[in-house]
Amino acid sequence: VDLRRLAAAGLVEPVAPAAPGAPDPGRIAFPEVTADPDVALLRRLRDALEAL
């Protein structure tokens, strides 16, 4: 998927940076580093995206 084409079509837009302090209540707060990512799942996801 070419993100530049999606942005040119107006389908995506950059997220405004959050103010330091409390997180936005509309957003999910993810940890910076996950304990153990499923590498096989990530590889399958990468391969599927490359196949598009």
Summary of the structure (lengths in Angstrom):
residues: 52
radius of gyration: 15.6
end to end distance: 6.5
largest distance: 39.9
contacts: 53
relative contact order: 0.11
helix: 37%
strand: 0%
